[in-house]
Amino acid sequence: MLSALMALPEQPPAVPAAIGVDDFAIKRGQRYATIIIDAVTHRCLDVLPDRLGVTLAHWLQRHPEVQLICRDRSAAYAAGARDGAPQAVQCADRWHLLKNLSEAIEKLALVHRGCFRDIATGQGRDDGPTVRRTRSRHATIHALLGQGVANNEIARRLNLALNTVKKYARAPQVEQLIGGTKRDTTLVDPFRDHLRSRRAAEPGVAVWTLLKEIKSMGYQGGSTLLYRYLGQGRAEDAQPPPSPRRVAIWIMTDPAYLSPGRAVRLQEVLDGCLQLKQATEHVRTFADLLTQRQGHRLDEGINEVRASDLQPLRSFAEGLLIDHDAVVAGLTLTYSNGPTEGVINRVIMWNQICQPESSYRSSAGQLELAQ
C-alpha cells in the first residue's frame, strides 16, 4: 500500500499570496540557486536553477496570485519582483537592514578611530614601529599624489608594490590603515581600575584577595583569567583603545544588553567623538522604527541622516531611498526572511546527510529534498 501511495503523482503545491525568496550556494562562488517558500506555512514551493532576476520574474509571471514578496536587499530580486509581479508588495528583510546599518557604523568608526582615547592617560593609540611606518608611508604617498604623480611612478620611487600604493591612495585618512588592538576584552576589564588602585596602595596584596573583592563586585570569571591578566601587566598598562568593529558592535547593541563595563567604555568613546555620538542617536532612532513597526516615520529618519556630515550613514540612507517602498513594508509588516533562511539551512543539512558525496542534480531534485 505504501508503494502504491508513493507511486501516485504528487500534486504541485498551491502558490499562496505571500512568498519568501532567497538564494543559496550549491557550490560556493560558482553555482547558486533560488528558493521560494510560503511565507506563512514556511513550506518550500520551488527551487530555481540560478539567482538571476529574470528567472524569478518568469516564475512570478506564471503565478499572478502572489501579492507579497519577502526578500533581502538584492537588487536582482528587486528587479525580478518588480518585472514579474508589479501588483505585489515587496518587503525588505529587517535583519539585512540592520546588517547594512552595522556596516555603515563600522566604516564611520574606522574613519574616526583617531578619536579613541585611553581612559586613564588621555593618550591616543600607541605608535609602535609599524604604526609609525604606516603614517610616514601614507603621508609620502599622498604628498606625491598631490603633485600629480601616477601610482606606477610612486611604486617605482618608493620600491613598493602597485597594489600597496593603491591601498594607501584609497585611504584619505591614515587611521583607516592602522590595525586594531591585539588584545581582546576580557571579563576582568570592568574591574581594571579597582585592581590598579589596590595594587598601587598595597603592592603585595594576594591575588586571591583581589579575586574575592572583584567577585563581590560582580566578576564572573575564574582565578586563571585573573592571574593571566595581572601577569601580563594589563592592570598597570594604559588600556588600549577598542577596535572600530568593537565600537560598532557596542553602538548597535541595545543599551539594556550592554554590560556595565562596556557601557562605560562606549560612553567614553562617544564623549571623545561627536560624529560617533550623532551616529549613535541615529541608530537608536532606526531601532525604534524597527522594533515598534513605525515604517511611516522612515522618511523623517532619512532626512535627518542626509542633513548630517556622516558620509557612511548618508550612503546607507541613500540606499534606503532606492528601495524605499520595500523598506517601509519591512519596517511595518510582520514578514521577514528568517523562515526562508531556515528552509535553506534544512535543505543544506539534509543534502549533506542524504547525499554527502554529491551535489544537487536538478531543481526538481532540490525541491523533493527540500520538501
MOWOFEN-V245736 format. One record per run of one state. SS is the DSSP state (~ for helix, > for strand, _ for the rest). FROM is the first residue (numbers start at 1). TO is the last residue. If there is no record, write none. Layout:
ss = [SS SS]
from = [FROM FROM]
to = [TO TO]
This chain:
ss = [_ ~ _ > _ > _ > _ ~ _ > _ ~ _ > _ ~ _ ~ _ ~ _ ~ _ ~ _ ~ _ ~ _ ~ _ ~ _ ~ _ ~ _ ~ _ ~ _ ~ _ ~ _ ~ _ ~ _ ~ _]
from = [1 2 8 18 28 31 39 44 49 53 62 68 72 75 85 89 93 94 112 113 116 129 147 151 159 162 171 174 178 189 202 207 217 223 232 244 253 255 258 260 272 274 292 295 307 311 323 324 331 338 355 363 371]
to = [1 7 17 27 30 38 43 48 52 61 67 71 74 84 88 92 93 111 112 115 128 146 150 158 161 170 173 177 188 201 206 216 222 231 243 252 254 257 259 271 273 291 294 306 310 322 323 330 337 354 362 370 371]
